[in-house]
């Protein structure tokens, strides 16, 4: 029986599109160059291997000066361009009201962590594990073990929802049930109702 439901954030709770984000700061012919520089090492922010300022300097070093302003715009403001996935807020509220324990396990930068107050839905969660503070990222096994230990979760009573198959495979190795999210909260709701 599932008692604990663990959510990823990006493209599960909040939509995150690199194309959508960059388009607000740049619409020129060099968009692929800009995106490559911006996102090539993004995981280093998630794992806190680089500070935002260090990361920003690395990005600027890869780009011609004419692309510096849009690059800085993206890096300083990206969380403003994340929107709730359709139907996810009422689903989370309903799950909470039904007595499920709700958790977050997400690869996430300090930049977002320091601004998560902008998203009140996080108040519904019983516990949150972000990658940057613990310097671990999915799908590395250590982060799943950390979550289970921190909140004393029984993996066989837990469901993990993510939009990336590799991250789900990492959780499944611990005996955690998994669900591949494809931008469809109704489908997720129906799946949970069968558990």
Helices and strands as residue ranges (DSSP letters): E 4-7, E 14-15, H 18-23, H 31-39, H 42-46, H 52-62, G 65-67, H 68-77, G 78-81, E 83-84, H 88-97, E 101-106, H 110-113, G 116-118, G 120-124, E 127-130, H 131-134, H 141-150, G 155-157, E 158-162, H 165-172, E 177-180, H 185-193
